[in-house]
């Protein structure tokens, strides 16, 4: 990064985090709409099933996505 200003660097990090969160939300929703299970999504993201469920379940339910329980 060419800027010497830490504020610029930190703003870039924050923007990348927001973008990564948006991409994750979209990918998880697509996977769940395609019939993936929580363990499959969790493995693909490299996190636990519980973590992915806690982060995404409420939003997916509100979006009308049918969620699988096990598999």
mmCIF file of the N, C-alpha and C atoms, coordinates in Angstrom:
data_MODEL
# 
_entry.id   MODEL 
# 
loop_
_atom_site.group_PDB 
_atom_site.id 
_atom_site.type_symbol 
_atom_site.label_atom_id 
_atom_site.label_alt_id 
_atom_site.label_comp_id 
_atom_site.label_asym_id 
_atom_site.label_entity_id 
_atom_site.label_seq_id 
_atom_site.pdbx_PDB_ins_code 
_atom_site.Cartn_x 
_atom_site.Cartn_y 
_atom_site.Cartn_z 
_atom_site.occupancy 
_atom_site.B_iso_or_equiv 
_atom_site.pdbx_formal_charge 
_atom_site.auth_seq_id 
_atom_site.auth_comp_id 
_atom_site.auth_asym_id 
_atom_site.auth_atom_id 
_atom_site.pdbx_PDB_model_num 
ATOM 1   N N  . UNK A 1 1  ? 0.848   -1.169  0.000  1.00 0.00 ? 1  UNK A N  1 
ATOM 2   C CA . UNK A 1 1  ? 0.000   0.000   0.000  1.00 0.00 ? 1  UNK A CA 1 
ATOM 3   C C  . UNK A 1 1  ? 0.895   1.234   0.000  1.00 0.00 ? 1  UNK A C  1 
ATOM 4   N N  . UNK A 1 2  ? 0.608   2.191   -0.852 1.00 0.00 ? 2  UNK A N  1 
ATOM 5   C CA . UNK A 1 2  ? 1.485   3.331   -1.027 1.00 0.00 ? 2  UNK A CA 1 
ATOM 6   C C  . UNK A 1 2  ? 1.249   4.447   -0.015 1.00 0.00 ? 2  UNK A C  1 
ATOM 7   N N  . UNK A 1 3  ? 0.080   4.525   0.570  1.00 0.00 ? 3  UNK A N  1 
ATOM 8   C CA . UNK A 1 3  ? -0.224  5.594   1.519  1.00 0.00 ? 3  UNK A CA 1 
ATOM 9   C C  . UNK A 1 3  ? 0.520   5.378   2.828  1.00 0.00 ? 3  UNK A C  1 
ATOM 10  N N  . UNK A 1 4  ? 1.044   6.457   3.358  1.00 0.00 ? 4  UNK A N  1 
ATOM 11  C CA . UNK A 1 4  ? 1.738   6.388   4.655  1.00 0.00 ? 4  UNK A CA 1 
ATOM 12  C C  . UNK A 1 4  ? 0.778   6.676   5.814  1.00 0.00 ? 4  UNK A C  1 
ATOM 13  N N  . UNK A 1 5  ? -0.446  7.044   5.503  1.00 0.00 ? 5  UNK A N  1 
ATOM 14  C CA . UNK A 1 5  ? -1.421  7.414   6.528  1.00 0.00 ? 5  UNK A CA 1 
ATOM 15  C C  . UNK A 1 5  ? -2.102  6.163   7.077  1.00 0.00 ? 5  UNK A C  1 
ATOM 16  N N  . UNK A 1 6  ? -1.920  5.872   8.367  1.00 0.00 ? 6  UNK A N  1 
ATOM 17  C CA . UNK A 1 6  ? -2.570  4.693   8.956  1.00 0.00 ? 6  UNK A CA 1 
ATOM 18  C C  . UNK A 1 6  ? -4.089  4.731   8.813  1.00 0.00 ? 6  UNK A C  1 
ATOM 19  N N  . UNK A 1 7  ? -4.688  5.913   8.816  1.00 0.00 ? 7  UNK A N  1 
ATOM 20  C CA . UNK A 1 7  ? -6.144  6.015   8.676  1.00 0.00 ? 7  UNK A CA 1 
ATOM 21  C C  . UNK A 1 7  ? -6.589  5.452   7.331  1.00 0.00 ? 7  UNK A C  1 
ATOM 22  N N  . UNK A 1 8  ? -5.815  5.709   6.276  1.00 0.00 ? 8  UNK A N  1 
ATOM 23  C CA . UNK A 1 8  ? -6.151  5.163   4.955  1.00 0.00 ? 8  UNK A CA 1 
ATOM 24  C C  . UNK A 1 8  ? -6.058  3.640   4.948  1.00 0.00 ? 8  UNK A C  1 
ATOM 25  N N  . UNK A 1 9  ? -4.996  3.126   5.556  1.00 0.00 ? 9  UNK A N  1 
ATOM 26  C CA . UNK A 1 9  ? -4.809  1.675   5.615  1.00 0.00 ? 9  UNK A CA 1 
ATOM 27  C C  . UNK A 1 9  ? -5.923  1.010   6.420  1.00 0.00 ? 9  UNK A C  1 
ATOM 28  N N  . UNK A 1 10 ? -6.284  1.598   7.530  1.00 0.00 ? 10 UNK A N  1 
ATOM 29  C CA . UNK A 1 10 ? -7.340  1.025   8.365  1.00 0.00 ? 10 UNK A CA 1 
ATOM 30  C C  . UNK A 1 10 ? -8.704  1.121   7.689  1.00 0.00 ? 10 UNK A C  1 
ATOM 31  N N  . UNK A 1 11 ? -8.950  2.202   6.985  1.00 0.00 ? 11 UNK A N  1 
ATOM 32  C CA . UNK A 1 11 ? -10.205 2.324   6.234  1.00 0.00 ? 11 UNK A CA 1 
ATOM 33  C C  . UNK A 1 11 ? -10.287 1.259   5.149  1.00 0.00 ? 11 UNK A C  1 
ATOM 34  N N  . UNK A 1 12 ? -9.155  0.971   4.514  1.00 0.00 ? 12 UNK A N  1 
ATOM 35  C CA . UNK A 1 12 ? -9.124  -0.081  3.484  1.00 0.00 ? 12 UNK A CA 1 
ATOM 36  C C  . UNK A 1 12 ? -9.416  -1.441  4.102  1.00 0.00 ? 12 UNK A C  1 
ATOM 37  N N  . UNK A 1 13 ? -8.855  -1.717  5.269  1.00 0.00 ? 13 UNK A N  1 
ATOM 38  C CA . UNK A 1 13 ? -9.115  -2.987  5.964  1.00 0.00 ? 13 UNK A CA 1 
ATOM 39  C C  . UNK A 1 13 ? -10.594 -3.099  6.304  1.00 0.00 ? 13 UNK A C  1 
ATOM 40  N N  . UNK A 1 14 ? -11.181 -2.033  6.813  1.00 0.00 ? 14 UNK A N  1 
ATOM 41  C CA . UNK A 1 14 ? -12.601 -2.051  7.171  1.00 0.00 ? 14 UNK A CA 1 
ATOM 42  C C  . UNK A 1 14 ? -13.464 -2.287  5.935  1.00 0.00 ? 14 UNK A C  1 
ATOM 43  N N  . UNK A 1 15 ? -13.118 -1.650  4.829  1.00 0.00 ? 15 UNK A N  1 
ATOM 44  C CA . UNK A 1 15 ? -13.875 -1.837  3.584  1.00 0.00 ? 15 UNK A CA 1 
ATOM 45  C C  . UNK A 1 15 ? -13.759 -3.268  3.092  1.00 0.00 ? 15 UNK A C  1 
ATOM 46  N N  . UNK A 1 16 ? -12.574 -3.846  3.169  1.00 0.00 ? 16 UNK A N  1 
ATOM 47  C CA . UNK A 1 16 ? -12.393 -5.237  2.747  1.00 0.00 ? 16 UNK A CA 1 
ATOM 48  C C  . UNK A 1 16 ? -13.179 -6.194  3.634  1.00 0.00 ? 16 UNK A C  1 
ATOM 49  N N  . UNK A 1 17 ? -13.228 -5.923  4.921  1.00 0.00 ? 17 UNK A N  1 
ATOM 50  C CA . UNK A 1 17 ? -14.019 -6.772  5.826  1.00 0.00 ? 17 UNK A CA 1 
ATOM 51  C C  . UNK A 1 17 ? -15.500 -6.719  5.473  1.00 0.00 ? 17 UNK A C  1 
ATOM 52  N N  . UNK A 1 18 ? -16.001 -5.511  5.194  1.00 0.00 ? 18 UNK A N  1 
ATOM 53  C CA . UNK A 1 18 ? -17.418 -5.389  4.808  1.00 0.00 ? 18 UNK A CA 1 
ATOM 54  C C  . UNK A 1 18 ? -17.689 -6.160  3.514  1.00 0.00 ? 18 UNK A C  1 
ATOM 55  N N  . UNK A 1 19 ? -16.788 -6.038  2.554  1.00 0.00 ? 19 UNK A N  1 
ATOM 56  C CA . UNK A 1 19 ? -16.949 -6.749  1.291  1.00 0.00 ? 19 UNK A CA 1 
ATOM 57  C C  . UNK A 1 19 ? -16.891 -8.259  1.509  1.00 0.00 ? 19 UNK A C  1 
ATOM 58  N N  . UNK A 1 20 ? -15.947 -8.716  2.315  1.00 0.00 ? 20 UNK A N  1 
ATOM 59  C CA . UNK A 1 20 ? -15.846 -10.151 2.602  1.00 0.00 ? 20 UNK A CA 1 
ATOM 60  C C  . UNK A 1 20 ? -17.115 -10.658 3.276  1.00 0.00 ? 20 UNK A C  1 
ATOM 61  N N  . UNK A 1 21 ? -17.669 -9.891  4.208  1.00 0.00 ? 21 UNK A N  1 
ATOM 62  C CA . UNK A 1 21 ? -18.916 -10.285 4.867  1.00 0.00 ? 21 UNK A CA 1 
ATOM 63  C C  . UNK A 1 21 ? -20.065 -10.376 3.868  1.00 0.00 ? 21 UNK A C  1 
ATOM 64  N N  . UNK A 1 22 ? -20.149 -9.415  2.952  1.00 0.00 ? 22 UNK A N  1 
ATOM 65  C CA . UNK A 1 22 ? -21.206 -9.440  1.935  1.00 0.00 ? 22 UNK A CA 1 
ATOM 66  C C  . UNK A 1 22 ? -21.056 -10.655 1.022  1.00 0.00 ? 22 UNK A C  1 
ATOM 67  N N  . UNK A 1 23 ? -19.821 -10.957 0.617  1.00 0.00 ? 23 UNK A N  1 
ATOM 68  C CA . UNK A 1 23 ? -19.576 -12.123 -0.234 1.00 0.00 ? 23 UNK A CA 1 
ATOM 69  C C  . UNK A 1 23 ? -19.913 -13.418 0.492  1.00 0.00 ? 23 UNK A C  1 
ATOM 70  N N  . UNK A 1 24 ? -19.548 -13.497 1.781  1.00 0.00 ? 24 UNK A N  1 
ATOM 71  C CA . UNK A 1 24 ? -19.869 -14.684 2.572  1.00 0.00 ? 24 UNK A CA 1 
ATOM 72  C C  . UNK A 1 24 ? -21.377 -14.847 2.709  1.00 0.00 ? 24 UNK A C  1 
ATOM 73  N N  . UNK A 1 25 ? -22.084 -13.755 3.017  1.00 0.00 ? 25 UNK A N  1 
ATOM 74  C CA . UNK A 1 25 ? -23.541 -13.827 3.139  1.00 0.00 ? 25 UNK A CA 1 
ATOM 75  C C  . UNK A 1 25 ? -24.170 -14.378 1.858  1.00 0.00 ? 25 UNK A C  1 
ATOM 76  N N  . UNK A 1 26 ? -23.753 -13.853 0.727  1.00 0.00 ? 26 UNK A N  1 
ATOM 77  C CA . UNK A 1 26 ? -24.320 -14.287 -0.555 1.00 0.00 ? 26 UNK A CA 1 
ATOM 78  C C  . UNK A 1 26 ? -23.976 -15.743 -0.854 1.00 0.00 ? 26 UNK A C  1 
ATOM 79  N N  . UNK A 1 27 ? -22.738 -16.139 -0.594 1.00 0.00 ? 27 UNK A N  1 
ATOM 80  C CA . UNK A 1 27 ? -22.318 -17.511 -0.876 1.00 0.00 ? 27 UNK A CA 1 
ATOM 81  C C  . UNK A 1 27 ? -23.020 -18.514 0.037  1.00 0.00 ? 27 UNK A C  1 
ATOM 82  N N  . UNK A 1 28 ? -23.160 -18.171 1.317  1.00 0.00 ? 28 UNK A N  1 
ATOM 83  C CA . UNK A 1 28 ? -23.848 -19.064 2.253  1.00 0.00 ? 28 UNK A CA 1 
ATOM 84  C C  . UNK A 1 28 ? -25.317 -19.192 1.852  1.00 0.00 ? 28 UNK A C  1 
ATOM 85  N N  . UNK A 1 29 ? -25.949 -18.083 1.509  1.00 0.00 ? 29 UNK A N  1 
ATOM 86  C CA . UNK A 1 29 ? -27.347 -18.157 1.085  1.00 0.00 ? 29 UNK A CA 1 
ATOM 87  C C  . UNK A 1 29 ? -27.498 -19.015 -0.160 1.00 0.00 ? 29 UNK A C  1 
ATOM 88  N N  . UNK A 1 30 ? -26.612 -18.841 -1.127 1.00 0.00 ? 30 UNK A N  1 
ATOM 89  C CA . UNK A 1 30 ? -26.673 -19.650 -2.349 1.00 0.00 ? 30 UNK A CA 1 
ATOM 90  C C  . UNK A 1 30 ? -26.495 -21.136 -2.028 1.00 0.00 ? 30 UNK A C  1 
ATOM 91  N N  . UNK A 1 31 ? -25.546 -21.437 -1.156 1.00 0.00 ? 31 UNK A N  1 
ATOM 92  C CA . UNK A 1 31 ? -25.305 -22.833 -0.786 1.00 0.00 ? 31 UNK A CA 1 
ATOM 93  C C  . UNK A 1 31 ? -26.528 -23.430 -0.097 1.00 0.00 ? 31 UNK A C  1 
ATOM 94  N N  . UNK A 1 32 ? -27.110 -22.694 0.835  1.00 0.00 ? 32 UNK A N  1 
ATOM 95  C CA . UNK A 1 32 ? -28.267 -23.216 1.559  1.00 0.00 ? 32 UNK A CA 1 
ATOM 96  C C  . UNK A 1 32 ? -29.474 -23.358 0.639  1.00 0.00 ? 32 UNK A C  1 
ATOM 97  N N  . UNK A 1 33 ? -29.661 -22.428 -0.283 1.00 0.00 ? 33 UNK A N  1 
ATOM 98  C CA . UNK A 1 33 ? -30.760 -22.554 -1.249 1.00 0.00 ? 33 UNK A CA 1 
ATOM 99  C C  . UNK A 1 33 ? -30.530 -23.738 -2.193 1.00 0.00 ? 33 UNK A C  1 
ATOM 100 N N  . UNK A 1 34 ? -29.263 -24.138 -2.358 1.00 0.00 ? 34 UNK A N  1 
ATOM 101 C CA . UNK A 1 34 ? -28.928 -25.284 -3.206 1.00 0.00 ? 34 UNK A CA 1 
ATOM 102 C C  . UNK A 1 34 ? -28.982 -26.605 -2.459 1.00 0.00 ? 34 UNK A C  1 
ATOM 103 N N  . UNK A 1 35 ? -29.371 -26.544 -1.168 1.00 0.00 ? 35 UNK A N  1 
ATOM 104 C CA . UNK A 1 35 ? -29.535 -27.773 -0.394 1.00 0.00 ? 35 UNK A CA 1 
ATOM 105 C C  . UNK A 1 35 ? -28.337 -28.195 0.422  1.00 0.00 ? 35 UNK A C  1 
ATOM 106 N N  . UNK A 1 36 ? -27.343 -27.351 0.535  1.00 0.00 ? 36 UNK A N  1 
ATOM 107 C CA . UNK A 1 36 ? -26.191 -27.700 1.360  1.00 0.00 ? 36 UNK A CA 1 
ATOM 108 C C  . UNK A 1 36 ? -26.606 -27.772 2.822  1.00 0.00 ? 36 UNK A C  1 
ATOM 109 N N  . UNK A 1 37 ? -25.877 -28.554 3.596  1.00 0.00 ? 37 UNK A N  1 
ATOM 110 C CA . UNK A 1 37 ? -26.100 -28.654 5.032  1.00 0.00 ? 37 UNK A CA 1 
ATOM 111 C C  . UNK A 1 37 ? -25.168 -27.681 5.754  1.00 0.00 ? 37 UNK A C  1 
ATOM 112 N N  . UNK A 1 38 ? -25.492 -27.428 7.021  1.00 0.00 ? 38 UNK A N  1 
ATOM 113 C CA . UNK A 1 38 ? -24.614 -26.573 7.822  1.00 0.00 ? 38 UNK A CA 1 
ATOM 114 C C  . UNK A 1 38 ? -23.189 -27.121 7.896  1.00 0.00 ? 38 UNK A C  1 
ATOM 115 N N  . UNK A 1 39 ? -22.993 -28.432 8.114  1.00 0.00 ? 39 UNK A N  1 
ATOM 116 C CA . UNK A 1 39 ? -21.617 -28.940 8.146  1.00 0.00 ? 39 UNK A CA 1 
ATOM 117 C C  . UNK A 1 39 ? -20.864 -28.735 6.827  1.00 0.00 ? 39 UNK A C  1 
ATOM 118 N N  . UNK A 1 40 ? -21.564 -28.860 5.704  1.00 0.00 ? 40 UNK A N  1 
ATOM 119 C CA . UNK A 1 40 ? -20.904 -28.631 4.415  1.00 0.00 ? 40 UNK A CA 1 
ATOM 120 C C  . UNK A 1 40 ? -20.452 -27.183 4.277  1.00 0.00 ? 40 UNK A C  1 
ATOM 121 N N  . UNK A 1 41 ? -21.322 -26.262 4.633  1.00 0.00 ? 41 UNK A N  1 
ATOM 122 C CA . UNK A 1 41 ? -20.986 -24.844 4.548  1.00 0.00 ? 41 UNK A CA 1 
ATOM 123 C C  . UNK A 1 41 ? -19.839 -24.530 5.501  1.00 0.00 ? 41 UNK A C  1 
ATOM 124 N N  . UNK A 1 42 ? -19.937 -25.036 6.718  1.00 0.00 ? 42 UNK A N  1 
ATOM 125 C CA . UNK A 1 42 ? -18.897 -24.786 7.718  1.00 0.00 ? 42 UNK A CA 1 
ATOM 126 C C  . UNK A 1 42 ? -17.544 -25.297 7.250  1.00 0.00 ? 42 UNK A C  1 
ATOM 127 N N  . UNK A 1 43 ? -17.515 -26.494 6.687  1.00 0.00 ? 43 UNK A N  1 
ATOM 128 C CA . UNK A 1 43 ? -16.252 -27.055 6.208  1.00 0.00 ? 43 UNK A CA 1 
ATOM 129 C C  . UNK A 1 43 ? -15.668 -26.197 5.090  1.00 0.00 ? 43 UNK A C  1 
ATOM 130 N N  . UNK A 1 44 ? -16.516 -25.747 4.174  1.00 0.00 ? 44 UNK A N  1 
ATOM 131 C CA . UNK A 1 44 ? -16.048 -24.915 3.071  1.00 0.00 ? 44 UNK A CA 1 
ATOM 132 C C  . UNK A 1 44 ? -15.470 -23.586 3.563  1.00 0.00 ? 44 UNK A C  1 
ATOM 133 N N  . UNK A 1 45 ? -16.029 -23.063 4.658  1.00 0.00 ? 45 UNK A N  1 
ATOM 134 C CA . UNK A 1 45 ? -15.549 -21.801 5.213  1.00 0.00 ? 45 UNK A CA 1 
ATOM 135 C C  . UNK A 1 45 ? -14.418 -21.978 6.221  1.00 0.00 ? 45 UNK A C  1 
ATOM 136 N N  . UNK A 1 46 ? -14.178 -23.207 6.640  1.00 0.00 ? 46 UNK A N  1 
ATOM 137 C CA . UNK A 1 46 ? -13.115 -23.465 7.608  1.00 0.00 ? 46 UNK A CA 1 
ATOM 138 C C  . UNK A 1 46 ? -13.471 -23.040 9.022  1.00 0.00 ? 46 UNK A C  1 
ATOM 139 N N  . UNK A 1 47 ? -14.780 -23.120 9.348  1.00 0.00 ? 47 UNK A N  1 
ATOM 140 C CA . UNK A 1 47 ? -15.250 -22.774 10.692 1.00 0.00 ? 47 UNK A CA 1 
ATOM 141 C C  . UNK A 1 47 ? -16.173 -23.883 11.180 1.00 0.00 ? 47 UNK A C  1 
ATOM 142 N N  . UNK A 1 48 ? -16.632 -23.783 12.415 1.00 0.00 ? 48 UNK A N  1 
ATOM 143 C CA . UNK A 1 48 ? -17.511 -24.819 12.956 1.00 0.00 ? 48 UNK A CA 1 
ATOM 144 C C  . UNK A 1 48 ? -18.938 -24.635 12.445 1.00 0.00 ? 48 UNK A C  1 
ATOM 145 N N  . UNK A 1 49 ? -19.689 -25.711 12.508 1.00 0.00 ? 49 UNK A N  1 
ATOM 146 C CA . UNK A 1 49 ? -21.104 -25.669 12.131 1.00 0.00 ? 49 UNK A CA 1 
ATOM 147 C C  . UNK A 1 49 ? -21.848 -24.682 13.022 1.00 0.00 ? 49 UNK A C  1 
ATOM 148 N N  . UNK A 1 50 ? -21.511 -24.705 14.296 1.00 0.00 ? 50 UNK A N  1 
ATOM 149 C CA . UNK A 1 50 ? -22.178 -23.809 15.235 1.00 0.00 ? 50 UNK A CA 1 
ATOM 150 C C  . UNK A 1 50 ? -21.906 -22.345 14.886 1.00 0.00 ? 50 UNK A C  1 
ATOM 151 N N  . UNK A 1 51 ? -20.680 -22.035 14.494 1.00 0.00 ? 51 UNK A N  1 
ATOM 152 C CA . UNK A 1 51 ? -20.321 -20.658 14.159 1.00 0.00 ? 51 UNK A CA 1 
ATOM 153 C C  . UNK A 1 51 ? -21.057 -20.177 12.921 1.00 0.00 ? 51 UNK A C  1 
ATOM 154 N N  . UNK A 1 52 ? -21.128 -21.023 11.908 1.00 0.00 ? 52 UNK A N  1 
ATOM 155 C CA . UNK A 1 52 ? -21.817 -20.603 10.686 1.00 0.00 ? 52 UNK A CA 1 
ATOM 156 C C  . UNK A 1 52 ? -23.316 -20.477 10.933 1.00 0.00 ? 52 UNK A C  1 
ATOM 157 N N  . UNK A 1 53 ? -23.879 -21.364 11.735 1.00 0.00 ? 53 UNK A N  1 
ATOM 158 C CA . UNK A 1 53 ? -25.304 -21.283 12.059 1.00 0.00 ? 53 UNK A CA 1 
ATOM 159 C C  . UNK A 1 53 ? -25.599 -19.996 12.833 1.00 0.00 ? 53 UNK A C  1 
ATOM 160 N N  . UNK A 1 54 ? -24.789 -19.715 13.848 1.00 0.00 ? 54 UNK A N  1 
ATOM 161 C CA . UNK A 1 54 ? -25.002 -18.527 14.670 1.00 0.00 ? 54 UNK A CA 1 
ATOM 162 C C  . UNK A 1 54 ? -24.916 -17.251 13.838 1.00 0.00 ? 54 UNK A C  1 
ATOM 163 N N  . UNK A 1 55 ? -23.996 -17.226 12.886 1.00 0.00 ? 55 UNK A N  1 
ATOM 164 C CA . UNK A 1 55 ? -23.791 -16.022 12.082 1.00 0.00 ? 55 UNK A CA 1 
ATOM 165 C C  . UNK A 1 55 ? -24.876 -15.824 11.028 1.00 0.00 ? 55 UNK A C  1 
ATOM 166 N N  . UNK A 1 56 ? -25.406 -16.918 10.457 1.00 0.00 ? 56 UNK A N  1 
ATOM 167 C CA . UNK A 1 56 ? -26.246 -16.785 9.264  1.00 0.00 ? 56 UNK A CA 1 
ATOM 168 C C  . UNK A 1 56 ? -27.696 -17.233 9.405  1.00 0.00 ? 56 UNK A C  1 
ATOM 169 N N  . UNK A 1 57 ? -28.031 -18.062 10.378 1.00 0.00 ? 57 UNK A N  1 
ATOM 170 C CA . UNK A 1 57 ? -29.364 -18.671 10.425 1.00 0.00 ? 57 UNK A CA 1 
ATOM 171 C C  . UNK A 1 57 ? -30.487 -17.649 10.488 1.00 0.00 ? 57 UNK A C  1 
ATOM 172 N N  . UNK A 1 58 ? -30.392 -16.695 11.367 1.00 0.00 ? 58 UNK A N  1 
ATOM 173 C CA . UNK A 1 58 ? -31.481 -15.728 11.547 1.00 0.00 ? 58 UNK A CA 1 
ATOM 174 C C  . UNK A 1 58 ? -31.744 -14.961 10.249 1.00 0.00 ? 58 UNK A C  1 
ATOM 175 N N  . UNK A 1 59 ? -30.682 -14.524 9.578  1.00 0.00 ? 59 UNK A N  1 
ATOM 176 C CA . UNK A 1 59 ? -30.828 -13.781 8.329  1.00 0.00 ? 59 UNK A CA 1 
ATOM 177 C C  . UNK A 1 59 ? -31.432 -14.660 7.241  1.00 0.00 ? 59 UNK A C  1 
ATOM 178 N N  . UNK A 1 60 ? -30.994 -15.904 7.163  1.00 0.00 ? 60 UNK A N  1 
ATOM 179 C CA . UNK A 1 60 ? -31.505 -16.817 6.137  1.00 0.00 ? 60 UNK A CA 1 
ATOM 180 C C  . UNK A 1 60 ? -32.978 -17.141 6.368  1.00 0.00 ? 60 UNK A C  1 
ATOM 181 N N  . UNK A 1 61 ? -33.359 -17.353 7.606  1.00 0.00 ? 61 UNK A N  1 
ATOM 182 C CA . UNK A 1 61 ? -34.762 -17.623 7.927  1.00 0.00 ? 61 UNK A CA 1 
ATOM 183 C C  . UNK A 1 61 ? -35.613 -16.424 7.529  1.00 0.00 ? 61 UNK A C  1 
ATOM 184 N N  . UNK A 1 62 ? -35.142 -15.219 7.852  1.00 0.00 ? 62 UNK A N  1 
ATOM 185 C CA . UNK A 1 62 ? -35.868 -14.002 7.489  1.00 0.00 ? 62 UNK A CA 1 
ATOM 186 C C  . UNK A 1 62 ? -35.995 -13.853 5.972  1.00 0.00 ? 62 UNK A C  1 
ATOM 187 N N  . UNK A 1 63 ? -35.014 -14.387 5.232  1.00 0.00 ? 63 UNK A N  1 
ATOM 188 C CA . UNK A 1 63 ? -35.032 -14.310 3.767  1.00 0.00 ? 63 UNK A CA 1 
ATOM 189 C C  . UNK A 1 63 ? -35.874 -15.428 3.149  1.00 0.00 ? 63 UNK A C  1 
ATOM 190 N N  . UNK A 1 64 ? -36.437 -16.286 3.999  1.00 0.00 ? 64 UNK A N  1 
ATOM 191 C CA . UNK A 1 64 ? -37.294 -17.355 3.497  1.00 0.00 ? 64 UNK A CA 1 
ATOM 192 C C  . UNK A 1 64 ? -36.562 -18.578 2.983  1.00 0.00 ? 64 UNK A C  1 
ATOM 193 N N  . UNK A 1 65 ? -35.308 -18.734 3.388  1.00 0.00 ? 65 UNK A N  1 
ATOM 194 C CA . UNK A 1 65 ? -34.530 -19.893 2.960  1.00 0.00 ? 65 UNK A CA 1 
ATOM 195 C C  . UNK A 1 65 ? -34.908 -21.092 3.823  1.00 0.00 ? 65 UNK A C  1 
ATOM 196 N N  . UNK A 1 66 ? -35.189 -22.225 3.197  1.00 0.00 ? 66 UNK A N  1 
ATOM 197 C CA . UNK A 1 66 ? -35.465 -23.469 3.910  1.00 0.00 ? 66 UNK A CA 1 
ATOM 198 C C  . UNK A 1 66 ? -34.130 -24.056 4.357  1.00 0.00 ? 66 UNK A C  1 
ATOM 199 N N  . UNK A 1 67 ? -33.966 -24.233 5.652  1.00 0.00 ? 67 UNK A N  1 
ATOM 200 C CA . UNK A 1 67 ? -32.707 -24.699 6.200  1.00 0.00 ? 67 UNK A CA 1 
ATOM 201 C C  . UNK A 1 67 ? -32.766 -26.186 6.513  1.00 0.00 ? 67 UNK A C  1 
ATOM 202 N N  . UNK A 1 68 ? -31.684 -26.861 6.198  1.00 0.00 ? 68 UNK A N  1 
ATOM 203 C CA . UNK A 1 68 ? -31.544 -28.266 6.544  1.00 0.00 ? 68 UNK A CA 1 
ATOM 204 C C  . UNK A 1 68 ? -31.059 -28.376 7.985  1.00 0.00 ? 68 UNK A C  1 
ATOM 205 N N  . UNK A 1 69 ? -31.496 -29.401 8.668  1.00 0.00 ? 69 UNK A N  1 
ATOM 206 C CA . UNK A 1 69 ? -31.100 -29.601 10.063 1.00 0.00 ? 69 UNK A CA 1 
ATOM 207 C C  . UNK A 1 69 ? -29.810 -30.413 10.185 1.00 0.00 ? 69 UNK A C  1 
ATOM 208 N N  . UNK A 1 70 ? -29.727 -31.479 9.481  1.00 0.00 ? 70 UNK A N  1 
ATOM 209 C CA . UNK A 1 70 ? -28.570 -32.384 9.570  1.00 0.00 ? 70 UNK A CA 1 
ATOM 210 C C  . UNK A 1 70 ? -28.202 -32.854 8.183  1.00 0.00 ? 70 UNK A C  1 
ATOM 211 N N  . UNK A 1 71 ? -26.966 -33.339 8.059  1.00 0.00 ? 71 UNK A N  1 
ATOM 212 C CA . UNK A 1 71 ? -26.599 -33.917 6.780  1.00 0.00 ? 71 UNK A CA 1 
ATOM 213 C C  . UNK A 1 71 ? -25.233 -33.774 6.402  1.00 0.00 ? 71 UNK A C  1 
# 
